[in-house]
Amino acid sequence: MLSERVHVETFPVGVLRCNCTIAADTASGEAIVIDPGDEIERIERRLTELRVKLRQIIVTHAHIDHVGGALKLKRRTGAPILMHEDDLMLLRMMEAQANWLGVETPETAPPDEALRDGMIVGLTQFPATVLHTPGHTPGSVCLHFAGEKILAAGDTLFAGTIGRTDLPGGDGVRILRSIHDKLLVLPEETRVIAGHGTGTTLGEEKFSNPFLQ
């Protein structure tokens, strides 16, 4: 259950409807944004409405729909970008990624800080542990907000399915190992914010997701 001072909201952005999440500490007036793939003006407007200052931009993986707006958001807010360095090769493929979708290539840059497995990120009153979960991409991460029983899963785990592994850097064996070793060991009541689509819980996926049986 969320504490009274923590506000979390998720909304889809961009052509592929990536779920962008704002997590704000309303008492301190600080926030983080996870996966600002597009529609940066909308994200910034929401931060203004919440009266919070952006402290971190966290990217779960470097596919265009999750990272495409990160540099623009950094330039508008001054917040640093955090991403796992194993996905740097995907940043270098941004033009190719844009061509796959038939969209304009967004400007990107290496992260200001590299995410590492076990690293603590987020806000003082709303910290998250970084879980390196390669498989969808080499540098995919999930963020476990243990105190609030929330998992920002990126494109590693979805309601009823798992992340695709047929794109460059994808690995079907690794994603299943990541999910079983890093995610399914967490409390079953943990609420999952997936990178696309509806939310779920780890318990629901553990017992009903056909890819995990």
N, C-alpha and C positions, 0 to 999 in steps of 0.2 A: 504494500500500500504506500502510495506516495506521501511524503511528509508535506505539511501544509505550505512550506516555503519553496518546494520544488514543482516546477511546471514543465510538463513534457507534452509536445505536440508533434505530430507527423503528418505530412501532406505530400502528395505526388507532384513532381516537377518534370518538365521536359517531355520530349517525344516518347520516351520509353517509360514515363511515369515512375521514375525512381522515387522512392520514399525518402524525403529529406526530413530530418528530425531536429527540432530546437529543444534543448534542455536548459531551463533557466532557473537560477536561484533568485527568487523575487525579493528576498531580504537583502542580499548583497548587491543586487542589480547586475549580475554577471550571467553569461550564457555560453554554451557551446553549440555549434552546428555540425551535424553529421551528414555527410554526403550531399553537399550543395551542387547538384549536377547541372542545374539550369535555373532560370527564373530568379536571378539574384536580386532584382528590384523587389520582388515579392517577399523574399526572405528578409531583406534589409528592412522593408516596411514593417514586417511583423516584429522584428527586434525593436524597432522604434516604438511600436504600439505597446510592447511589453516593458518598455523603458529599461532595457538591459544593454550592457556593453558586451560585445563578443570577445571572448578570451581565447578560444581555440576553434579551428576548423579541422575536423577529423574526417579523413577519407578512409572508408573500409576497403576499397580497392580501386585500381586505376582504370576502370572502364569509363568511357566517355560520359555515360549517363550519371555517374556518381562523382566524377572529378571535374567535369567540364566547366563548372562555374567557380571552382575553388579559388583560383588566382584572382578572378574579378572580385570576389567577395573579400579576399585579403586586401586588395588595393582600396576597397571602399571602407574597410573597417580597421585595418591595421593588424588583424588577428593572424597569428602564424598558422601554417598548414602542417598537419601531422599525417604521415602516411608511412607504410612499411616500404623499405627500400627494395625489396624483392620485386616490386611492381614498377620500378623505374623503366624497365624495358617497354612496358605498356604505355608509359607517358611518351616515350620516343616514337611510339606507333600511333600517336593521336591523329595524324592526318589520315592514315589508313582506317582507323576506327570511324572517323567522320565520313569517309567515303562509303563505308559499309552501310551507313544510315542515310547517306545523301544529304548531310547537313554541313554547315560551315565548321571548319576546324577551330576549336577554341584554343586560346593561348594557355599554356600550362607551364609549370616550372617545378623543379625538384622541391620536395618538402623542406620546410624550415627545421623540422625535427623528425627523426626516424622513429616510428613506432617499433617496439620490441615486445616479445612475449613476456607477460608478467608486469609490464610497465603500468603505472597508475597515471591516468589522465583525467580530464574533466575538471569539476569545480570542487572546492573544499567540502561543501555540504552535499555534493553529488558526484563522488569519485567513481571511476570505472577502471577495471582491470582489462588490459589488452590481452586478447587471446589470439595468437597467430594460428589461423585456420586455413592453410594452403589447400588448393584443390580447384576452386573456381578460378582463381589466379594464384600465382606463387606467393604474392604478398597479401592475400586476403586476411582481414582480421575481423573479429567480433569484439564487442565491448560489453563487459559484464558489470552492470551496476548492482552489486550484490545487496546493498542496503535497501534498494527499492525493488529487488527481484525483477530486473529488466535486463534483457539481452538484445542489443542492437546487432543483428546477425548479418548485415550486408546481404550479399547474394550467396551465402553459404547454405542457409536453411530457410525454407519457405513453408507455408501451410500446405501440407500434403506432398511436398516434393523437395528437391535439393537444387543447388545451383548447377547450371549447365557447365560441362567440362570440355566442350568441343571447340572452344576458341583458343587462340594462342596462349600457352602457359597453363591450360586446364589439365587436370589429372583426376580421373574418376576414382582411383584407388586412394589418393591422398585426401580427397574431400570426405570420403566415408570415414577414413581414419581420423580426420580432424573432428568430424561431428561426434563420433563415438568416444574419442579420447578427451575432447575439450568441452563439448556441449552437453552431451547426455549424462555426464557426471554431475551437472549442476542440479539444483532443486527442481523438481518436476513442475512446481507452480510458477516457475520463472516465465514471465510474459516475454514473448519474442516479437520484436519489431523487425520484420523482414525488409529486404531491400526493395521489394515490389509487392503489391497486393495486400491482403489482409493479414492481421496479426494472428498469433496462435500461442500455445504454451509448449514448453519442452515436454511435459507429460503427454500432451495430446500427440505430439510428433513421435515420441518414443514408442507409443503403443499403436498408432494408426498409420504412420507414414510408410507407404509400401517400400520406399527405398531404404528404410532403416530396419526392416524385419530380417 
